[in-house]
Amino acid sequence: MTPTRARHGRVTLTDIAKGCGLSRATVSLVLRGSPLVHAETRVRVEAELKRQNYVYHRGAANLRRKVSSGVALVINDLSNPFFAEFAAGVDESLAAAGYVTLLGSTGESAERQHAVLGSLIEHDPAGIILSPAEGSDGARLRALVGTRTPVLLFNRELDTDWDFLALDNRRGARLATEHLLERGHRRIAFFGGHRDSSSCRERRDGYREALAAAGLTPEPQWLIECAPTRLEAAGQTGALFVRDPAPTAAVCYNDAVALGLMAGLTARGRRAGHDFAVVGFDDIPEAQVSAPPLTTVAVDPRARGRQAAELILQRLRDPDAAPTRTIAPVRLQVRASSDIASVPPGDIA
């Protein structure tokens, strides 16, 4: 251990420079990945960094350079496989551009979201990708983030001037409902989510549009609200059958809700795809291997993550451009959960 290190307790650039007989400037160039450094010199410095267990203080470096190499990603439900895929896509694109993803999860709590964002902002991220928690207040978030850090909202819209990337929620739910109508269903529920969420409202609107085009009006008891999770959906399954005639099919807010509903149906002695039709929304990887495989609205969550990263990077390149609003395409992926061929036609009319 060098005398310098013993005095201040933390390895510095000076320690590394002395250890390998080079200047601080050269060591700094290596840490910044500069192409100006000879390969042999880079190897020499990296070996000394490892020998002395040097920890690169990226925050201090960012302050000196007046830039940040981190982008914050704040999602509303880490337990939802959709967001695991979405986050993977974000990280792929950010890493390719030389950025690090700073991940936070809010668990659908607006208060937790405020705390998570406040903590991440202390790291001075170059930008923020935010999938808002239910009940988020746009003005409050705007005051917290300020005007210097660009933000991209994903899928849930708030009253802000931030860039926005959404799924085509209305069209997706309309496709799902039309599919069930084509199968002969007339009593179709919309299951899951909360109506104060913009994405849920849009999906309900698409559902209603398809029913209206078929000359149908949904009964109030066909609109079942619950948290957009598997556990909550399973617990709310009984709400579909409290009145006769009960629905014979459901368009679900997302795949987590759809899988929870299928579990709830099984617990009640019913089978999705046999005596009740289920359609999800997202097409998470589990959808194609569930029992039965889930019919769903495919949105390609990993591609959406890459798209979100590209949009925030575009904003960093052109900070003065007008706010953008991007709607990502969707498509219907038909599988066995909506196949009820064994049910007599009289039971689904």
C-alpha positions, 0 to 999 in steps of 0.5 A: 500500500502506498503512503498516499493511499494510507493517508486518504483511504481511497485509491485516487488517479494519482495512486494509479499513475504512480503505480504504473509510472504514467501521468494522471492524464493518461490514466484518465484517458484510459478510464474514459475509453479514449482511442488515443491511448496505445493498447499496451498502455491501456493494458498496463493501466487496467492491470494497476487499476485491478491491483489497487482495487480502484473504484471509478467515481462516475458521478464525479467524472460526470460533473467534470465532463458536464454529462451523464452516462446514466439513463433512469428507467422507472417502471410501475410493476417489476413483477410483471414479465412485460416490464422485464422484457421492456427493461431488457430492450431499453438496456440493450439500446442504451448499452449500445449507445454507451449509457448505463440503465439506472432501474427503479420500480414503484409497485404502482405507488405514486408515493413510492414513485416520488421517492424513487425518482428523487433518489435517481435524480441525485445521480443526475441521469441524462434522461428518464424513461417513466412508466407512471404508477396509477394515480400519478400527478403530472404537475407534481412529477414535473416539479420534482424532475424540473426542466433540465432532465428530459423525460419519456413517458411510456404507455400512461399519459400525464398532463405534461409536455414530455415525450410520450410512447404508447401502445395502440391500446384502443385498437388492440382491445377492439381487435380482441373484442372483435375476435370474440364476437366472431367466435359467437360471443355476445356477453363479453366482459372487460376484466382488470385495470382501473378506469383512472389509468389512461391505458385502461380507459383506452382499452375499454374504449376499444372494447366498447367500440367493437361491441357498439359496432355489433349492436351491443351495450356492455352490462355494468357488471361486465366491467370488472376493476382490479389491480393489473396483477395475476393475484388480484385477477384470480381473486376477482374471478368470482365477480364475473359470475354473481349475476345471470346470465354471466359473461362467456368471455373476457378481454383482459387488461393485460396478460398478467390479469388474463393468466390470473383469470385463467387460474381463478377459472380453474379454481371454480371448476371452469377451463379457459378455452373450453367453457370460457374464452380469455384474451390478454394484452401484451404477449409476454413470453409465458403467454405461448406456454400457458395452459392453455396458450393465451390468445393475446394482443401482441405488442413486442415488449422488448422492441418497445423497450428498444424504441423507448431508448431510441426516443430518449436518445433522440431527445438527448441529441436534439433537446430543443425539438418539439415534444413527440407522441408515438403510438406503437402498433399491435396485432392479435395473436390467436391461441387456444384460450379463446377456442370454446368449440366444445361449448354448445352454441346456445350457451354463448348466444 
